[in-house]
Amino acid sequence: MADAAVPAADLLPPRFADWFAKRGWSPRAHQLAMIERAQAGRDALLIAPT
């Protein structure tokens, strides 16, 4: 799961960090966890119904 000590800006590619920032939003923990897994070369599937 995403480490609270790691700022989202350090995990998100600049294009996505800017997208969130322009809206005044922050990525959720499950979104950051997916990025961490991808960066570690691990497989993951996220299902987040809205």
N, CA, C and O atoms as a GROMACS GRO file, in nm:
protein
  200
    1MET      N    1   0.084  -0.117   0.000
    1MET     CA    2   0.000   0.000   0.000
    1MET      C    3   0.089   0.123   0.000
    1MET      O    4   0.205   0.116   0.040
    2ALA      N    5   0.038   0.233  -0.043
    2ALA     CA    6   0.117   0.356  -0.055
    2ALA      C    7   0.167   0.400   0.082
    2ALA      O    8   0.093   0.397   0.181
    3ASP      N    9   0.292   0.439   0.087
    3ASP     CA   10   0.355   0.486   0.208
    3ASP      C   11   0.319   0.632   0.230
    3ASP      O   12   0.343   0.716   0.143
    4ALA      N   13   0.261   0.664   0.346
    4ALA     CA   14   0.219   0.802   0.374
    4ALA      C   15   0.338   0.897   0.375
    4ALA      O   16   0.321   1.017   0.359
    5ALA      N   17   0.460   0.843   0.396
    5ALA     CA   18   0.579   0.928   0.401
    5ALA      C   19   0.624   0.972   0.261
    5ALA      O   20   0.701   1.067   0.248
    6VAL      N   21   0.577   0.903   0.158
    6VAL     CA   22   0.616   0.937   0.022
    6VAL      C   23   0.511   1.031  -0.036
    6VAL      O   24   0.396   0.992  -0.056
    7PRO      N   25   0.550   1.156  -0.065
    7PRO     CA   26   0.452   1.250  -0.122
    7PRO      C   27   0.401   1.201  -0.256
    7PRO      O   28   0.475   1.143  -0.335
    8ALA      N   29   0.274   1.226  -0.282
    8ALA     CA   30   0.213   1.184  -0.408
    8ALA      C   31   0.290   1.240  -0.526
    8ALA      O   32   0.303   1.172  -0.629
    9ALA      N   33   0.340   1.361  -0.514
    9ALA     CA   34   0.413   1.424  -0.624
    9ALA      C   35   0.537   1.343  -0.662
    9ALA      O   36   0.582   1.350  -0.777
   10ASP      N   37   0.591   1.268  -0.568
   10ASP     CA   38   0.709   1.186  -0.598
   10ASP      C   39   0.672   1.056  -0.669
   10ASP      O   40   0.757   0.995  -0.733
   11LEU      N   41   0.547   1.014  -0.658
   11LEU     CA   42   0.503   0.891  -0.723
   11LEU      C   43   0.441   0.917  -0.860
   11LEU      O   44   0.459   0.839  -0.953
   12LEU      N   45   0.368   1.026  -0.870
   12LEU     CA   46   0.295   1.055  -0.994
   12LEU      C   47   0.386   1.113  -1.100
   12LEU      O   48   0.471   1.198  -1.070
   13PRO      N   49   0.370   1.070  -1.223
   13PRO     CA   50   0.439   1.139  -1.333
   13PRO      C   51   0.391   1.284  -1.337
   13PRO      O   52   0.275   1.311  -1.304
   14PRO      N   53   0.476   1.377  -1.378
   14PRO     CA   54   0.439   1.519  -1.377
   14PRO      C   55   0.306   1.550  -1.445
   14PRO      O   56   0.230   1.633  -1.396
   15ARG      N   57   0.278   1.484  -1.555
   15ARG     CA   58   0.153   1.510  -1.626
   15ARG      C   59   0.031   1.482  -1.538
   15ARG      O   60  -0.066   1.557  -1.540
   16PHE      N   61   0.037   1.374  -1.460
   16PHE     CA   62  -0.075   1.339  -1.372
   16PHE      C   63  -0.076   1.425  -1.246
   16PHE      O   64  -0.183   1.464  -1.199
   17ALA      N   65   0.041   1.454  -1.192
   17ALA     CA   66   0.048   1.542  -1.074
   17ALA      C   67  -0.012   1.678  -1.108
   17ALA      O   68  -0.085   1.735  -1.026
   18ASP      N   69   0.017   1.731  -1.226
   18ASP     CA   70  -0.039   1.859  -1.270
   18ASP      C   71  -0.190   1.849  -1.284
   18ASP      O   72  -0.262   1.942  -1.246
   19TRP      N   73  -0.240   1.739  -1.338
   19TRP     CA   74  -0.383   1.720  -1.358
   19TRP      C   75  -0.457   1.727  -1.224
   19TRP      O   76  -0.559   1.795  -1.211
   20PHE      N   77  -0.404   1.656  -1.124
   20PHE     CA   78  -0.464   1.659  -0.992
   20PHE      C   79  -0.454   1.799  -0.931
   20PHE      O   80  -0.552   1.852  -0.878
   21ALA      N   81  -0.336   1.860  -0.940
   21ALA     CA   82  -0.313   1.991  -0.878
   21ALA      C   83  -0.404   2.098  -0.937
   21ALA      O   84  -0.457   2.182  -0.863
   22LYS      N   85  -0.424   2.097  -1.067
   22LYS     CA   86  -0.509   2.198  -1.131
   22LYS      C   87  -0.653   2.191  -1.082
   22LYS      O   88  -0.726   2.290  -1.089
   23ARG      N   89  -0.693   2.076  -1.032
   23ARG     CA   90  -0.830   2.059  -0.983
   23ARG      C   91  -0.839   2.071  -0.831
   23ARG      O   92  -0.948   2.066  -0.774
   24GLY      N   93  -0.723   2.087  -0.766
   24GLY     CA   94  -0.721   2.093  -0.621
   24GLY      C   95  -0.747   1.957  -0.557
   24GLY      O   96  -0.791   1.949  -0.442
   25TRP      N   97  -0.720   1.852  -0.632
   25TRP     CA   98  -0.745   1.716  -0.586
   25TRP      C   99  -0.615   1.647  -0.544
   25TRP      O  100  -0.506   1.694  -0.575
   26SER      N  101  -0.630   1.538  -0.475
   26SER     CA  102  -0.517   1.452  -0.438
   26SER      C  103  -0.552   1.309  -0.477
   26SER      O  104  -0.667   1.268  -0.465
   27PRO      N  105  -0.453   1.234  -0.524
   27PRO     CA  106  -0.481   1.094  -0.554
   27PRO      C  107  -0.512   1.019  -0.426
   27PRO      O  108  -0.464   1.054  -0.318
   28ARG      N  109  -0.593   0.917  -0.439
   28ARG     CA  110  -0.630   0.835  -0.323
   28ARG      C  111  -0.526   0.726  -0.301
   28ARG      O  112  -0.447   0.693  -0.390
   29ALA      N  113  -0.528   0.673  -0.181
   29ALA     CA  114  -0.428   0.572  -0.142
   29ALA      C  115  -0.424   0.455  -0.239
   29ALA      O  116  -0.316   0.406  -0.272
   30HIS      N  117  -0.541   0.407  -0.286
   30HIS     CA  118  -0.542   0.292  -0.376
   30HIS      C  119  -0.480   0.327  -0.511
   30HIS      O  120  -0.421   0.240  -0.576
   31GLN      N  121  -0.492   0.452  -0.554
   31GLN     CA  122  -0.430   0.494  -0.680
   31GLN      C  123  -0.278   0.499  -0.665
   31GLN      O  124  -0.205   0.455  -0.755
   32LEU      N  125  -0.231   0.551  -0.553
   32LEU     CA  126  -0.087   0.557  -0.529
   32LEU      C  127  -0.028   0.416  -0.513
   32LEU      O  128   0.084   0.390  -0.556
   33ALA      N  129  -0.104   0.327  -0.451
   33ALA     CA  130  -0.056   0.190  -0.434
   33ALA      C  131  -0.037   0.123  -0.570
   33ALA      O  132   0.058   0.047  -0.589
   34MET      N  133  -0.126   0.150  -0.664
   34MET     CA  134  -0.112   0.094  -0.799
   34MET      C  135   0.016   0.145  -0.866
   34MET      O  136   0.086   0.068  -0.932
   35ILE      N  137   0.045   0.272  -0.849
   35ILE     CA  138   0.167   0.329  -0.909
   35ILE      C  139   0.290   0.265  -0.846
   35ILE      O  140   0.385   0.231  -0.917
   36GLU      N  141   0.289   0.249  -0.714
   36GLU     CA  142   0.403   0.186  -0.648
   36GLU      C  143   0.426   0.044  -0.699
   36GLU      O  144   0.540   0.005  -0.725
   37ARG      N  145   0.320  -0.032  -0.715
   37ARG     CA  146   0.333  -0.169  -0.765
   37ARG      C  147   0.389  -0.169  -0.908
   37ARG      O  148   0.476  -0.248  -0.941
   38ALA      N  149   0.338  -0.081  -0.990
   38ALA     CA  150   0.385  -0.073  -1.129
   38ALA      C  151   0.533  -0.036  -1.133
   38ALA      O  152   0.610  -0.094  -1.210
   39GLN      N  153   0.573   0.060  -1.051
   39GLN     CA  154   0.714   0.101  -1.049
   39GLN      C  155   0.804  -0.010  -0.998
   39GLN      O  156   0.922  -0.016  -1.034
   40ALA      N  157   0.749  -0.098  -0.915
   40ALA     CA  158   0.826  -0.211  -0.863
   40ALA      C  159   0.824  -0.330  -0.959
   40ALA      O  160   0.884  -0.434  -0.932
   41GLY      N  161   0.753  -0.314  -1.073
   41GLY     CA  162   0.746  -0.421  -1.171
   41GLY      C  163   0.649  -0.532  -1.133
   41GLY      O  164   0.659  -0.644  -1.184
   42ARG      N  165   0.556  -0.502  -1.044
   42ARG     CA  166   0.460  -0.602  -0.998
   42ARG      C  167   0.328  -0.585  -1.072
   42ARG      O  168   0.293  -0.476  -1.117
   43ASP      N  169   0.256  -0.694  -1.083
   43ASP     CA  170   0.124  -0.692  -1.145
   43ASP      C  171   0.020  -0.648  -1.042
   43ASP      O  172   0.034  -0.673  -0.922
   44ALA      N  173  -0.082  -0.582  -1.091
   44ALA     CA  174  -0.191  -0.541  -1.003
   44ALA      C  175  -0.316  -0.516  -1.085
   44ALA      O  176  -0.309  -0.481  -1.203
   45LEU      N  177  -0.429  -0.534  -1.021
   45LEU     CA  178  -0.557  -0.505  -1.085
   45LEU      C  179  -0.637  -0.425  -0.984
   45LEU      O  180  -0.656  -0.468  -0.870
   46LEU      N  181  -0.684  -0.310  -1.026
   46LEU     CA  182  -0.763  -0.226  -0.938
   46LEU      C  183  -0.906  -0.220  -0.990
   46LEU      O  184  -0.930  -0.185  -1.106
   47ILE      N  185  -0.999  -0.255  -0.904
   47ILE     CA  186  -1.141  -0.243  -0.938
   47ILE      C  187  -1.199  -0.146  -0.835
   47ILE      O  188  -1.202  -0.176  -0.716
   48ALA      N  189  -1.243  -0.031  -0.883
   48ALA     CA  190  -1.296   0.072  -0.792
   48ALA      C  191  -1.426   0.125  -0.850
   48ALA      O  192  -1.428   0.229  -0.916
   49PRO      N  193  -1.535   0.054  -0.824
   49PRO     CA  194  -1.664   0.101  -0.878
   49PRO      C  195  -1.703   0.236  -0.818
   49PRO      O  196  -1.670   0.268  -0.704
   50THR      N  197  -1.772   0.312  -0.898
   50THR     CA  198  -1.816   0.443  -0.850
   50THR      C  199  -1.966   0.449  -0.846
   50THR      O  200  -2.023   0.552  -0.809
   0.00000   0.00000   0.00000
